[in-house]
């Protein structure tokens, strides 16, 4: 019997109570939580990954004078994905501006100083490209999928640079996106899985920046202004916290030249009125949180253990373990003959509708 199976069996009494539940167990899954020190990155060097395979090309990394990094893997394909990863998310916000990183993501494609929203959209569509962005607790990502032939002209990289450095934040657009985000909050509040995972972070990392939600509280969204967005960019979008990365049929020298051209002028220092992001380790607290609602027909719960950060090699072992546990839903069929013994046991019980294993990894810690 696996540890996870034992946990569910010992706590089957939960299933008779309608509630939202989040458990965080105060034990570590890693034998060594110290992060691997990254090899010193020189000019156009090759990074040695924790996991090596002949199936994957080497990762080339170049660091510019302002400590902006450029990384690429050449897969010799006619298309590529290129994007900018920024070390900024709800973890680096404050209670007063929680939600600003996500708000910025929504404003990314609403027009720049030289591109209208419609012009930007037409430019991307006419190239057959795809432009998107997302925000997590530790990073914000702006990326494009495009044909490699569009990279030599610098169109895709230049477009990403224009979005990050010259977005207009028109007050009318800000007000429009404010309504979009508030409606998104309402949708998330009705998604019990999203609610449970916010509860899980809130209790596992209570009192630390990782406990904050990505969207932030409604009052913060309602009070967000163009100046709030510009101030956050000025304080957090610094060259050492940014990476231009690409995979596909991309030449690293070409990408490095484009990175130097369009991102080499980004500041790497903090002004007198700017505060560097807090890199304090986010303490894990073994705890339990329940919200009982007798009108709900089912329990929606999550159980998590503390794991290592993504630089630790044991992260790979936990990824494999997570895949082995997998996911199951009673609508899948298969009955007691499914491959997972955990799923087979749940089917026999008859009172569990679904389960899904997760591995949410951060720089210094993770939830498994």
C-alpha positions as CSV (number, residue, x, y, z in Angstrom):
1,X,0.0,0.0,0.0
2,X,1.5,3.4,-1.0
3,X,1.7,6.3,1.5
4,X,-0.9,8.2,-0.6
5,X,-3.3,5.3,-0.5
6,X,-2.9,5.1,3.3
7,X,-3.7,8.7,3.7
8,X,-6.9,8.4,1.7
9,X,-8.0,5.3,3.7
10,X,-7.2,6.8,7.1
11,X,-9.2,9.9,6.2
12,X,-12.1,8.4,4.4
13,X,-14.4,10.1,7.0
14,X,-13.9,13.3,5.0
15,X,-16.1,11.9,2.3
16,X,-19.2,12.2,4.5
17,X,-18.7,16.0,5.0
18,X,-19.4,18.5,2.2
19,X,-16.5,21.0,2.2
20,X,-13.5,22.5,0.6
21,X,-10.4,21.0,2.2
22,X,-6.6,21.7,1.9
23,X,-4.0,19.8,3.8
24,X,-0.2,20.6,3.8
25,X,1.9,17.9,5.5
26,X,5.0,19.1,7.4
27,X,7.5,16.6,6.0
28,X,10.0,16.9,3.2
29,X,10.1,14.6,0.1
30,X,13.6,15.6,-0.7
31,X,16.8,14.2,0.9
32,X,18.6,17.5,0.1
33,X,16.7,20.7,-0.2
34,X,19.8,22.8,-1.1
35,X,19.7,24.1,-4.6
36,X,22.3,23.2,-7.2
37,X,24.6,26.1,-7.9
38,X,24.3,26.9,-11.6
39,X,27.5,26.8,-13.6
40,X,28.9,30.1,-14.3
41,X,27.5,31.4,-17.5
42,X,30.0,32.9,-19.9
43,X,29.5,34.3,-23.3
44,X,27.7,31.8,-25.7
45,X,28.4,28.9,-23.3
46,X,26.5,25.6,-23.2
47,X,24.5,24.9,-20.1
48,X,24.7,21.4,-18.6
49,X,21.2,20.3,-17.7
50,X,20.5,18.0,-14.7
51,X,19.0,15.5,-17.2
52,X,21.0,14.7,-20.3
53,X,19.9,12.8,-23.3
54,X,21.1,12.4,-26.9
55,X,17.5,13.0,-27.9
56,X,17.7,16.7,-26.9
57,X,20.0,19.4,-28.3
58,X,22.3,21.4,-26.0
59,X,21.1,24.6,-24.5
60,X,23.2,27.6,-25.4
61,X,23.2,30.5,-23.1
62,X,24.6,34.1,-23.6
63,X,24.6,36.8,-20.9
64,X,24.6,40.4,-22.1
65,X,26.5,43.2,-20.4
66,X,23.4,44.2,-18.5
67,X,23.0,40.6,-17.2
68,X,20.0,39.9,-19.6
69,X,20.2,36.3,-20.6
70,X,19.5,34.6,-23.9
71,X,18.9,30.8,-24.1
72,X,18.1,28.6,-27.0
73,X,17.9,25.0,-28.3
74,X,18.2,24.4,-32.0
75,X,15.8,21.6,-33.1
76,X,16.2,22.3,-36.8
77,X,12.5,22.8,-37.4
78,X,10.8,25.4,-39.7
79,X,9.0,26.9,-36.7
80,X,10.0,28.1,-33.2
81,X,8.7,29.4,-30.0
82,X,10.4,32.5,-28.6
83,X,9.5,34.4,-25.5
84,X,10.6,36.5,-22.6
85,X,10.5,35.0,-19.1
86,X,10.4,37.6,-16.3
87,X,11.0,36.7,-12.6
88,X,7.9,38.4,-11.4
89,X,4.6,37.2,-10.2
90,X,2.3,37.4,-7.1
91,X,5.2,36.2,-4.9
92,X,7.0,39.5,-5.6
93,X,4.0,41.8,-5.0
94,X,2.8,43.3,-1.8
95,X,-0.6,43.1,-0.1
96,X,-1.3,46.6,-1.5
97,X,-0.6,45.8,-5.1
98,X,-1.4,42.0,-5.2
99,X,-2.7,41.2,-8.7
100,X,-0.7,43.8,-10.6
101,X,1.5,41.3,-12.4
102,X,-1.6,39.5,-13.7
103,X,-3.2,42.8,-14.7
104,X,-0.1,43.6,-16.7
105,X,-0.4,40.3,-18.6
106,X,-4.0,41.4,-19.6
107,X,-2.7,44.7,-20.9
108,X,0.2,43.2,-22.9
109,X,-1.5,43.2,-26.3
110,X,-3.6,46.3,-26.0
111,X,-1.4,48.6,-28.0
112,X,2.1,50.2,-27.8
113,X,3.4,53.7,-28.6
114,X,3.8,52.7,-32.3
115,X,1.2,49.9,-32.6
116,X,-2.5,50.0,-32.1
117,X,-4.2,47.0,-30.7
118,X,-5.7,46.2,-34.1
119,X,-2.4,46.8,-35.8
120,X,-0.6,44.5,-33.4
121,X,-3.2,41.7,-33.9
122,X,-3.1,42.0,-37.7
123,X,0.7,41.9,-37.8
124,X,0.7,38.7,-35.8
125,X,-2.1,37.1,-37.8
126,X,-0.6,38.0,-41.2
127,X,2.6,36.2,-40.2
128,X,0.7,33.1,-39.2
129,X,2.1,33.5,-35.7
130,X,0.5,33.0,-32.3
131,X,1.0,35.4,-29.4
132,X,0.2,34.7,-25.8
133,X,1.1,35.4,-22.2
134,X,0.6,34.0,-18.7
135,X,1.3,34.7,-15.1
136,X,2.2,32.4,-12.2
137,X,3.2,33.1,-8.6
138,X,6.9,33.4,-9.6
139,X,7.0,34.5,-13.2
140,X,5.3,36.3,-16.1
141,X,5.8,35.0,-19.6
142,X,5.2,36.7,-23.0
143,X,5.8,34.4,-25.9
144,X,5.2,33.8,-29.6
145,X,5.1,30.8,-31.9
146,X,6.2,31.7,-35.4
147,X,8.0,30.6,-38.5
148,X,11.8,30.7,-38.3
149,X,11.9,32.9,-41.4
150,X,10.3,35.7,-39.4
151,X,13.2,35.8,-36.9
152,X,16.0,37.2,-39.2
153,X,14.1,40.4,-39.7
154,X,13.7,40.6,-36.0
155,X,10.0,41.1,-36.3
156,X,9.0,38.6,-33.5
157,X,11.7,39.6,-31.1
158,X,11.2,43.3,-31.8
159,X,7.4,42.8,-31.2
160,X,8.0,41.2,-27.8
161,X,10.4,44.0,-27.0
162,X,7.9,46.7,-28.0
163,X,5.2,45.1,-25.8
164,X,7.4,44.8,-22.8
165,X,9.0,48.3,-23.1
166,X,6.4,50.5,-24.7
167,X,2.9,49.4,-23.8
168,X,0.5,52.4,-23.6
169,X,-1.8,51.5,-20.8
170,X,-4.6,53.6,-22.1
171,X,-7.0,54.5,-19.2
172,X,-10.0,53.3,-21.3
173,X,-8.3,49.9,-22.0
174,X,-7.3,49.6,-18.3
175,X,-11.0,50.1,-17.3
176,X,-12.1,47.6,-19.9
177,X,-9.6,44.9,-18.7
178,X,-10.6,45.6,-15.1
179,X,-14.1,44.4,-15.9
180,X,-12.6,41.3,-17.7
181,X,-10.5,40.4,-14.7
182,X,-13.4,40.8,-12.2
183,X,-15.5,38.5,-14.4
184,X,-12.5,36.1,-14.5
185,X,-12.5,36.1,-10.7
186,X,-16.1,35.2,-10.5
187,X,-15.5,32.2,-12.8
188,X,-12.5,31.1,-10.7
189,X,-14.6,31.3,-7.5
190,X,-17.0,28.8,-9.1
191,X,-14.2,26.5,-10.0
192,X,-13.6,24.4,-6.9
193,X,-10.3,23.1,-8.0
194,X,-8.9,26.6,-8.4
195,X,-10.3,27.6,-5.0
196,X,-8.8,24.6,-3.3
197,X,-5.4,25.3,-4.7
198,X,-5.5,28.9,-3.6
199,X,-6.5,27.6,-0.1
200,X,-3.6,25.1,-0.3
201,X,-1.1,27.8,-1.0
202,X,-2.6,30.0,1.6
203,X,-2.2,27.4,4.4
204,X,1.0,25.7,3.2
205,X,2.9,29.0,2.8
206,X,0.9,31.1,5.3
207,X,2.6,34.4,6.2
208,X,4.9,34.2,3.1
209,X,4.6,35.8,-0.3
210,X,3.7,32.5,-2.0
211,X,0.4,32.5,-0.1
212,X,-0.9,35.3,-2.2
213,X,-3.3,34.6,-5.1
214,X,-2.3,35.4,-8.7
215,X,-5.3,37.5,-9.4
216,X,-5.3,39.4,-6.1
217,X,-8.3,40.7,-4.2
218,X,-11.1,42.4,-6.0
219,X,-10.5,45.8,-4.3
220,X,-6.9,45.8,-5.7
221,X,-8.2,45.2,-9.2
222,X,-10.8,47.9,-8.8
223,X,-8.2,50.4,-7.8
224,X,-5.5,49.6,-10.4
225,X,-4.4,52.5,-12.5
226,X,-2.0,53.0,-15.5
227,X,0.5,54.6,-13.1
228,X,0.3,51.5,-10.8
229,X,1.3,49.3,-13.8
230,X,4.1,51.6,-15.0
231,X,5.5,51.8,-11.5
232,X,5.5,48.0,-11.1
233,X,7.3,47.6,-14.5
234,X,9.9,50.2,-13.6
235,X,10.6,48.4,-10.2
236,X,10.6,44.8,-11.4
237,X,11.3,44.4,-15.1
238,X,15.1,44.5,-14.7
239,X,17.6,42.8,-17.0
240,X,19.0,40.3,-14.5
241,X,15.4,39.0,-13.9
242,X,14.7,38.5,-17.6
243,X,15.5,35.7,-20.1
244,X,14.9,35.6,-23.8
245,X,14.4,31.9,-24.6
246,X,13.7,30.0,-27.8
247,X,13.4,26.5,-29.0
248,X,12.9,25.3,-32.6
249,X,14.9,26.1,-35.7
250,X,16.6,29.1,-34.3
251,X,20.3,30.0,-34.6
252,X,21.7,31.0,-31.2
253,X,24.1,33.7,-32.6
254,X,21.2,35.3,-34.5
255,X,19.0,35.2,-31.4
256,X,21.8,36.7,-29.3
257,X,22.3,39.6,-31.8
258,X,18.5,40.3,-31.7
259,X,18.5,40.2,-27.9
260,X,21.4,42.6,-27.8
261,X,19.6,44.9,-30.2
262,X,16.2,45.0,-28.5
263,X,16.9,44.2,-24.8
264,X,20.5,45.4,-24.3
265,X,19.3,48.8,-23.0
266,X,17.1,47.4,-20.2
267,X,18.3,48.7,-16.8
268,X,19.9,46.3,-14.4
269,X,20.0,48.7,-11.4
270,X,17.4,50.0,-8.9
271,X,16.8,53.7,-8.4
272,X,16.5,55.4,-5.0
273,X,12.7,55.0,-5.0
274,X,12.8,51.3,-6.2
275,X,12.9,48.4,-3.8
276,X,14.5,45.1,-5.1
277,X,12.1,42.1,-4.9
278,X,12.1,40.2,-1.7
279,X,13.9,36.8,-2.2
280,X,13.2,35.5,1.3
281,X,12.7,31.8,1.5
282,X,9.0,30.9,1.7
283,X,8.5,28.9,4.8
284,X,6.4,25.7,4.5
285,X,3.9,25.1,7.3
286,X,2.3,21.7,7.8
287,X,-1.3,22.6,8.4
288,X,-5.0,22.0,7.6
289,X,-7.7,24.3,6.3
290,X,-11.4,23.4,5.9
291,X,-14.4,25.4,4.7
292,X,-17.6,23.5,5.4
293,X,-20.6,24.0,3.2
294,X,-23.5,21.5,3.7
295,X,-25.1,22.6,0.5
296,X,-22.3,21.2,-1.6
297,X,-22.8,17.5,-2.6
298,X,-19.1,16.6,-2.7
299,X,-15.8,17.2,-1.0
300,X,-13.2,19.0,-3.0
301,X,-9.8,18.6,-1.3
302,X,-6.1,18.6,-1.8
303,X,-3.3,17.0,0.1
304,X,0.3,18.1,-0.4
305,X,3.8,17.4,0.9
306,X,6.7,19.8,0.9
307,X,9.1,19.1,-2.0
308,X,12.4,20.6,-3.3
309,X,12.7,23.6,-5.7
310,X,13.1,23.1,-9.4
311,X,16.9,23.3,-9.4
312,X,17.2,20.2,-7.2
313,X,17.8,17.0,-9.2
314,X,15.3,15.1,-7.1
315,X,12.6,17.2,-8.9
316,X,12.9,14.7,-11.8
317,X,12.1,11.8,-9.5
318,X,9.0,13.5,-8.2
319,X,7.9,14.2,-11.7
320,X,8.1,10.5,-12.5
321,X,6.3,9.6,-9.3
322,X,3.5,12.1,-10.1
323,X,3.1,10.6,-13.5
324,X,2.8,7.1,-12.0
325,X,0.0,8.2,-9.8
326,X,-1.6,9.9,-12.7
327,X,-5.3,10.9,-12.7
328,X,-8.6,9.1,-12.7
329,X,-12.3,10.0,-13.2
330,X,-15.2,7.7,-12.8
331,X,-16.4,8.6,-16.3
332,X,-13.2,7.1,-17.8
333,X,-14.5,3.6,-17.4
334,X,-12.2,0.6,-16.8
335,X,-13.6,-0.2,-13.4
336,X,-11.3,-2.2,-11.1
337,X,-9.1,-3.2,-14.0
338,X,-7.4,0.2,-14.5
339,X,-3.6,0.3,-14.4
340,X,-3.3,2.4,-11.3
341,X,-3.9,0.5,-8.0
342,X,-4.9,3.7,-6.4
343,X,-7.6,4.3,-9.1
344,X,-8.8,0.8,-8.8
345,X,-9.2,1.2,-5.0
346,X,-11.1,4.4,-5.5
347,X,-13.4,2.7,-8.0
348,X,-14.2,-0.1,-5.5
349,X,-15.1,2.5,-2.9
350,X,-17.7,4.1,-5.1
351,X,-17.8,7.4,-3.2
352,X,-14.9,9.1,-5.0
353,X,-15.6,10.8,-8.3
354,X,-12.1,11.8,-9.4
355,X,-8.5,12.4,-8.4
356,X,-5.6,14.1,-10.0
357,X,-2.0,14.0,-8.9
358,X,-0.1,17.4,-9.0
359,X,3.4,18.7,-8.7
360,X,3.6,22.4,-8.4
361,X,7.2,23.5,-8.4
362,X,8.8,26.8,-7.5
363,X,12.4,28.1,-7.2
364,X,13.0,27.2,-3.6
365,X,10.1,24.8,-2.8
366,X,7.3,22.7,-4.2
367,X,4.0,21.1,-3.4
368,X,3.7,17.4,-4.2
